Amino acid sequence: MWDHISLGMLLFVMAAGFVASFVDSVVGGGGLISVPALLLTGLPTQVVLGTNKLAGTLSSFTSTVSFIRSGKVNFGLVKYLFPLSLLGSAAGVLVVKITPSDFLQPIVIVMLVAVTIYTLFRKNWGDQSTYKGLTKKVAVLGALAALGMGFYDGFFGPGTGSFLLFIFLTLGFDFVGAAGNSKVLNFGSNLAGMVTFMSLGLVNYAYGIPMAVAMILGALVGSRVAIRKGASYVKPLFICVSVLMIGKQLYDLVLK
């Protein structure tokens, strides 16, 4: 497994993993960095996605723990939504095996543009929490979002972190609280995907384990910076990552 791996490439993958998880630990979008880095190793695309899912899941778990320890996760809500995110992702992975996901790309671009514009022009949105508790409306919307975004993450994936963050902002959380809650659900969907890839033998552990270590460190640093600096840091980062995600999806669409 380790025979054809150069030290230089391994260090590059780990560095890319650290930067990717630093960003991903707060607003998602780390795959914009980690997946291209893994592709440069020459691994098959499916193995790249599986290896990235392994490292990303451990990174997501780390940032989830950081947000939980800081008190930025609303357990009263996410304890009901986490199983739905897990279930949705597992269903998405199964469906993608029989249905091409390419048709979603134009829809995702439009949604990302709408989310970014809305966030950009809502000047004080997410600066302070207006969440009023677990009402029937919040429960229904949260359940639909957890199941739907979990399914989307397993089926297609790009922008999941951004969409989850936007959903929690819509429910009234501030940017840091929304980031914490979204990471818990994102961890659930990542976990289901990781188990599926591992069961199919589509994970390269020689790259995946070192990258996971680097991503765990990046997640620790990134989540702590977000918790300390608050909305003044998370909101601009969210907008920047969303714009990059839009550019990446448009680029891929044009190439096809």
Kinemage of the C-alpha trace (Angstrom):
@kinemage 1
@onewidth
@group {chain A} dominant
@subgroup {mainchain}
@vectorlist {calphas} color= white
{ca met a 1} P 0.000 0.000 0.000
{ca trp a 2} L 2.886 2.371 0.783
{ca asp a 3} L 5.226 1.191 -2.008
{ca his a 4} L 4.600 3.894 -4.590
{ca ile a 5} L 4.035 6.904 -2.318
{ca ser a 6} L 6.627 9.686 -2.302
{ca leu a 7} L 7.256 11.738 0.827
{ca gly a 8} L 6.752 14.955 -1.147
{ca met a 9} L 3.299 13.935 -2.365
{ca leu a 10} L 2.304 12.735 1.096
{ca leu a 11} L 3.322 16.064 2.666
{ca phe a 12} L 1.447 17.935 -0.087
{ca val a 13} L -1.731 15.936 0.567
{ca met a 14} L -1.435 16.562 4.300
{ca ala a 15} L -0.899 20.311 3.804
{ca ala a 16} L -3.907 20.482 1.494
{ca gly a 17} L -5.921 18.526 4.046
{ca phe a 18} L -5.049 20.961 6.829
{ca val a 19} L -6.118 24.005 4.785
{ca ala a 20} L -9.262 22.251 3.527
{ca ser a 21} L -10.418 21.268 7.005
{ca phe a 22} L -9.624 24.713 8.434
{ca val a 23} L -12.256 26.132 6.085
{ca asp a 24} L -14.577 23.128 6.134
{ca ser a 25} L -14.761 23.049 9.930
{ca val a 26} L -16.767 26.275 9.828
{ca val a 27} L -18.669 26.713 6.554
{ca gly a 28} L -17.991 23.593 4.480
{ca gly a 29} L -16.418 23.592 1.025
{ca gly a 30} L -13.182 21.867 2.024
{ca gly a 31} L -13.601 19.423 -0.840
{ca leu a 32} L -12.679 22.263 -3.215
{ca ile a 33} L -9.127 21.831 -1.904
{ca ser a 34} L -8.836 18.220 -0.724
{ca val a 35} L -10.366 16.439 -3.735
{ca pro a 36} L -8.121 18.117 -6.376
{ca ala a 37} L -5.104 17.415 -4.152
{ca leu a 38} L -5.971 13.718 -3.977
{ca leu a 39} L -6.596 13.583 -7.728
{ca leu a 40} L -2.972 14.659 -8.248
{ca thr a 41} L -1.861 11.411 -6.599
{ca gly a 42} L -3.185 9.478 -9.589
{ca leu a 43} L -5.790 7.522 -7.627
{ca pro a 44} L -9.013 6.546 -9.442
{ca thr a 45} L -11.802 9.091 -8.971
{ca gln a 46} L -14.020 6.797 -6.876
{ca val a 47} L -11.089 6.008 -4.568
{ca val a 48} L -10.316 9.733 -4.315
{ca leu a 49} L -13.895 10.393 -3.196
{ca gly a 50} L -13.789 7.539 -0.695
{ca thr a 51} L -10.403 8.589 0.690
{ca asn a 52} L -11.595 12.181 0.983
{ca lys a 53} L -14.743 11.013 2.764
{ca leu a 54} L -12.652 9.102 5.330
{ca ala a 55} L -10.454 12.110 6.111
{ca gly a 56} L -13.388 14.531 5.929
{ca thr a 57} L -15.506 12.493 8.330
{ca leu a 58} L -12.781 12.494 10.992
{ca ser a 59} L -12.296 16.222 10.414
{ca ser a 60} L -16.034 16.818 10.720
{ca phe a 61} L -16.134 14.816 13.952
{ca thr a 62} L -13.312 16.939 15.379
{ca ser a 63} L -14.965 20.262 14.588
{ca thr a 64} L -18.282 18.894 15.886
{ca val a 65} L -16.664 18.074 19.238
{ca ser a 66} L -15.062 21.547 19.362
{ca phe a 67} L -18.406 23.270 18.807
{ca ile a 68} L -20.122 21.001 21.351
{ca arg a 69} L -17.491 21.734 24.011
{ca ser a 70} L -17.877 25.472 23.399
{ca gly a 71} L -21.643 25.264 23.937
{ca lys a 72} L -22.410 26.313 20.355
{ca val a 73} L -24.585 23.280 19.536
{ca asn a 74} L -28.293 23.156 20.367
{ca phe a 75} L -28.754 19.574 21.547
{ca gly a 76} L -32.481 20.048 22.020
{ca leu a 77} L -32.790 20.314 18.251
{ca val a 78} L -29.909 18.377 16.694
{ca lys a 79} L -30.455 15.187 18.723
{ca tyr a 80} L -33.638 14.682 16.686
{ca leu a 81} L -32.118 15.762 13.384
{ca phe a 82} L -28.862 13.764 13.488
{ca pro a 83} L -30.459 10.321 12.822
{ca leu a 84} L -32.400 11.816 9.893
{ca ser a 85} L -29.186 13.191 8.382
{ca leu a 86} L -27.596 9.747 8.743
{ca leu a 87} L -30.601 8.020 7.169
{ca gly a 88} L -30.849 10.540 4.331
{ca ser a 89} L -27.189 10.173 3.407
{ca ala a 90} L -27.366 6.374 3.360
{ca ala a 91} L -30.387 6.570 1.070
{ca gly a 92} L -28.593 9.070 -1.176
{ca val a 93} L -25.561 6.808 -1.573
{ca leu a 94} L -27.799 3.878 -2.523
{ca val a 95} L -29.799 5.919 -5.034
{ca val a 96} L -26.708 7.394 -6.721
{ca lys a 97} L -25.645 3.858 -7.642
{ca ile a 98} L -28.655 3.570 -9.964
{ca thr a 99} L -29.292 7.217 -10.922
{ca pro a 100} L -26.856 9.735 -12.493
{ca ser a 101} L -26.519 12.851 -10.326
{ca asp a 102} L -25.264 15.211 -13.065
{ca phe a 103} L -28.691 16.728 -13.657
{ca leu a 104} L -28.514 18.338 -10.209
{ca gln a 105} L -25.551 20.577 -11.061
{ca pro a 106} L -27.450 23.478 -12.715
{ca ile a 107} L -29.970 23.469 -9.855
{ca val a 108} L -27.182 23.553 -7.262
{ca ile a 109} L -25.541 26.533 -8.997
{ca val a 110} L -28.798 28.507 -8.909
{ca met a 111} L -29.358 27.634 -5.238
{ca leu a 112} L -25.810 28.620 -4.256
{ca val a 113} L -26.152 31.941 -6.087
{ca ala a 114} L -29.467 32.638 -4.330
{ca val a 115} L -28.051 31.744 -0.891
{ca thr a 116} L -24.963 33.920 -1.424
{ca ile a 117} L -26.896 36.960 -2.661
{ca tyr a 118} L -29.428 36.683 0.154
{ca thr a 119} L -26.700 36.440 2.792
{ca leu a 120} L -24.724 39.289 1.225
{ca phe a 121} L -27.620 41.737 1.280
{ca arg a 122} L -28.931 40.820 4.738
{ca lys a 123} L -26.425 43.101 6.479
{ca asn a 124} L -27.029 42.105 10.099
{ca trp a 125} L -28.329 38.604 9.443
{ca gly a 126} L -26.777 36.039 11.764
{ca asp a 127} L -25.032 38.570 14.004
{ca gln a 128} L -27.284 37.634 16.928
{ca ser a 129} L -29.429 34.606 17.619
{ca thr a 130} L -33.214 35.014 17.417
{ca tyr a 131} L -33.933 31.293 17.873
{ca lys a 132} L -37.036 30.892 20.082
{ca gly a 133} L -36.868 27.189 20.858
{ca leu a 134} L -38.151 23.908 19.448
{ca thr a 135} L -41.567 24.822 18.055
{ca lys a 136} L -43.628 22.585 15.756
{ca lys a 137} L -42.596 24.696 12.754
{ca val a 138} L -38.898 24.436 13.629
{ca ala a 139} L -39.228 20.672 14.167
{ca val a 140} L -40.894 20.092 10.793
{ca leu a 141} L -38.549 22.364 8.827
{ca gly a 142} L -35.502 20.997 10.635
{ca ala a 143} L -36.529 17.382 9.999
{ca leu a 144} L -37.136 18.004 6.295
{ca ala a 145} L -33.825 19.861 6.005
{ca ala a 146} L -31.838 17.152 7.830
{ca leu a 147} L -33.326 14.343 5.758
{ca gly a 148} L -33.096 16.296 2.498
{ca met a 149} L -29.566 17.598 2.993
{ca gly a 150} L -28.407 14.191 4.202
{ca phe a 151} L -29.807 12.631 1.038
{ca tyr a 152} L -28.226 15.358 -1.089
{ca asp a 153} L -24.828 14.851 0.555
{ca gly a 154} L -24.926 11.127 -0.169
{ca phe a 155} L -26.301 11.613 -3.680
{ca phe a 156} L -24.249 14.581 -4.944
{ca gly a 157} L -22.605 16.623 -2.186
{ca pro a 158} L -21.188 20.017 -3.274
{ca gly a 159} L -22.442 22.864 -1.098
{ca thr a 160} L -23.942 20.701 1.665
{ca gly a 161} L -22.183 22.657 4.420
{ca ser a 162} L -23.276 25.985 2.938
{ca phe a 163} L -26.901 24.880 2.584
{ca leu a 164} L -27.030 23.505 6.142
{ca leu a 165} L -25.551 26.706 7.526
{ca phe a 166} L -28.132 28.749 5.604
{ca ile a 167} L -30.969 26.574 6.932
{ca phe a 168} L -29.927 27.077 10.556
{ca leu a 169} L -29.579 30.818 9.958
{ca thr a 170} L -33.141 30.773 8.628
{ca leu a 171} L -34.263 29.055 11.847
{ca gly a 172} L -32.863 32.015 13.800
{ca phe a 173} L -29.384 30.942 14.910
{ca asp a 174} L -26.401 33.277 14.696
{ca phe a 175} L -23.524 32.367 12.368
{ca val a 176} L -21.469 30.535 14.973
{ca gly a 177} L -24.458 28.612 16.357
{ca ala a 178} L -25.570 27.763 12.819
{ca ala a 179} L -22.047 26.547 12.031
{ca gly a 180} L -22.005 24.323 15.125
{ca asn a 181} L -25.395 22.764 14.433
{ca ser a 182} L -24.655 22.257 10.738
{ca lys a 183} L -21.377 20.473 11.535
{ca val a 184} L -23.224 17.917 13.680
{ca leu a 185} L -25.596 17.076 10.818
{ca asn a 186} L -22.784 17.155 8.271
{ca phe a 187} L -20.885 14.667 10.417
{ca gly a 188} L -23.897 12.344 10.306
{ca ser a 189} L -24.128 12.436 6.517
{ca asn a 190} L -20.338 12.074 6.180
{ca leu a 191} L -20.320 9.062 8.498
{ca ala a 192} L -22.876 7.196 6.409
{ca gly a 193} L -20.935 7.970 3.234
{ca met a 194} L -17.626 6.887 4.771
{ca val a 195} L -18.990 3.529 5.914
{ca thr a 196} L -20.408 2.896 2.439
{ca phe a 197} L -17.128 3.734 0.674
{ca met a 198} L -15.165 1.568 3.112
{ca ser a 199} L -17.502 -1.385 2.616
{ca leu a 200} L -16.997 -1.091 -1.141
{ca gly a 201} L -13.195 -1.035 -0.764
{ca leu a 202} L -12.922 2.457 -2.241
{ca val a 203} L -10.608 4.018 0.367
{ca asn a 204} L -6.818 4.384 0.092
{ca tyr a 205} L -5.645 4.318 3.710
{ca ala a 206} L -2.026 5.162 2.872
{ca tyr a 207} L -3.147 8.656 1.875
{ca gly a 208} L -6.374 8.740 3.857
{ca ile a 209} L -4.936 8.237 7.353
{ca pro a 210} L -2.148 10.884 7.128
{ca met a 211} L -4.577 13.291 5.483
{ca ala a 212} L -7.086 12.608 8.253
{ca val a 213} L -4.482 13.484 10.902
{ca ala a 214} L -3.751 16.788 9.140
{ca met a 215} L -7.473 17.496 8.735
{ca ile a 216} L -8.123 16.833 12.415
{ca leu a 217} L -5.513 19.490 13.286
{ca gly a 218} L -7.009 21.901 10.736
{ca ala a 219} L -10.493 21.339 12.126
{ca leu a 220} L -9.309 22.042 15.672
{ca val a 221} L -7.680 25.323 14.646
{ca gly a 222} L -10.488 26.402 12.300
{ca ser a 223} L -13.346 25.767 14.711
{ca arg a 224} L -11.554 27.511 17.582
{ca val a 225} L -10.873 30.580 15.430
{ca ala a 226} L -14.558 30.680 14.421
{ca ile a 227} L -15.766 30.344 18.009
{ca arg a 228} L -13.397 33.075 19.188
{ca lys a 229} L -14.014 35.589 16.377
{ca gly a 230} L -17.735 34.989 15.865
{ca ala a 231} L -19.951 36.220 13.026
{ca ser a 232} L -17.442 38.860 11.873
{ca tyr a 233} L -15.229 35.963 10.735
{ca val a 234} L -17.760 33.280 9.780
{ca lys a 235} L -20.002 35.404 7.546
{ca pro a 236} L -17.271 36.650 5.129
{ca leu a 237} L -15.787 33.144 5.008
{ca phe a 238} L -19.204 31.701 4.213
{ca ile a 239} L -19.677 34.160 1.346
{ca cys a 240} L -16.175 33.551 -0.056
{ca val a 241} L -16.536 29.768 0.007
{ca ser a 242} L -20.001 29.986 -1.582
{ca val a 243} L -18.615 32.138 -4.423
{ca leu a 244} L -15.750 29.664 -4.965
{ca met a 245} L -18.232 26.793 -4.966
{ca ile a 246} L -20.336 28.560 -7.598
{ca gly a 247} L -17.238 29.119 -9.754
{ca lys a 248} L -16.198 25.471 -9.426
{ca gln a 249} L -19.640 24.167 -10.386
{ca leu a 250} L -19.875 26.550 -13.362
{ca tyr a 251} L -16.397 25.504 -14.516
{ca asp a 252} L -17.300 21.832 -14.339
{ca leu a 253} L -20.595 22.459 -16.157
{ca val a 254} L -18.907 24.358 -19.001
{ca leu a 255} L -16.244 21.658 -19.434
{ca lys a 256} L -18.938 19.038 -19.861
